[in-house]
Amino acid sequence: MNNSISPFTINIPQEEIDDLNHRLAVSRFPAGKTNDWKCGVPVSYLQKIATYWQTQFNWKMQEAWLNQYPQYMANINGQPIHFLHIQSEDPNAIPLMLIHGYPSSYVEFIKLIDPLTNPSANDIRSTVSFHLIIPSIPGFGFSLPVSDQNWDLIKIASVFAELMTVLGYDKFAVHGTDMGAGITGMLSAIAGYRLLGTYVNTDYTAVTGMGMLPQDLQSFSDEEKKQIAGFRDYEKFETAYLKILSTKPQTLAFALTDSPVGLLSWIMEKYKTWTNAGKQLPEDAIELDLMLTNISMYWLNKLGASSAYTLYDGMNMSFDWNAQSSDANTQQSWAPPKVPSAMAAFGGHGALLKKLLGPLGNPDRWSSFEEGLHFPAMECPEVLAKDIHTFFEGVA
């Protein structure tokens, strides 16, 4: 099947925006049980944000802001893949793919564009710069429609590797976060010979969400045991969303597709629990308009369903890299080539996270920061950009 690329410009019809505003205006809100976040998003808080979304947020202004960056639509084996492609003026720049997660989109990386493509203009002393390729995962952003096939992490990684081939990048680097970190790992496995290096970020919420807390605590200090106990509380009270999405995504998809307030509540809760603990409200960590730009994209493109299905496929994928060959005479295990790797932990607990993740294999470079948490590209982009530069200076 032929692959093709064409320029793309966002242009949401005004009637879609009017429909959103009408739905927000006539939304029904439940009675509030508490005025804090213990039971979920406080009613009074969501009413305030919904009113701002309806009366003050300007999608067309955000649309124009997003359209200043070169965007394209690729057809890869029949699947539309939306992506940004921003080239540095440095002829020796490293091609770097940035892969987002859930419930996010390529918008998550907008603040990284300037410091990665033009470090000197952003007070970053670095010998490297980057050409950026920022795709939308199938089912996210403008990578629609999604075919009826399963979109697990391996399949997504294969499509992204093919996208880089179509763009003419034989060798490239990858940065991934959340679901994008998993896709980065799959790229290391299926296209490792092409990768200059991989860089992923993590935090304690990712560790708890993936059920990686140890049962045997004998090797941990008293302070580490206390921190792990806190992680277990988080796992108990904050990971129900993942259990729903990995088992019954379609049931939730109706509310996320039909109710903008339902969608707003669902994603704003993640912004609250997945941003730095030192920030009282989500908008203290990330600009409100930036969060609403991402949420508006989910609403306008009906991503509540498609993104949930993609996450479902990723959480239910099965594979065995060490499966024996069907040829009884060879029976050799396949192993991917070694790729230079870096991992950065945000939001504290760096030493403990490194210890917890150790059984998975240690990266070539580990770093940890008190700033940010699950969305460092939006919370502390300068910190993340500098660390990406530092790592790739060592492998370029």
Secondary structure, DSSP 8 states (H G I E B T S, - for coil): ---EEEE------HHHHHHHHHHHHT------S-SSSTTSS-HHHHHHHHHHHHHT--HHHHHHHHHTS-EEEEEETTEEEEEEEE--S-TT-EEEEEE--TT--GGGGGGGHHHHH-GGGGT---S--EEEEEE--TTSTT--S--SS---HHHHHHHHHHHHHHTT-SSEEEEEETHHHHHHHHHHHHSGGGEEEEEEEE-HHHHHHTT---S--TTS-HHHHHHHHHHHHHHHHH-HHHHHHTT-HHHHHHHHHH-HHHHHHHHHHHHHHTS-TT-SSHHHHS-HHHHHHHHHHHHHTTHHHHHHHHHHHHHT----TT---S-TTT----------EEEEEESS-HHHHHHHHGGG---SEEEEESS-SS-HHHH-HHHHHHHHHHHHHTT-
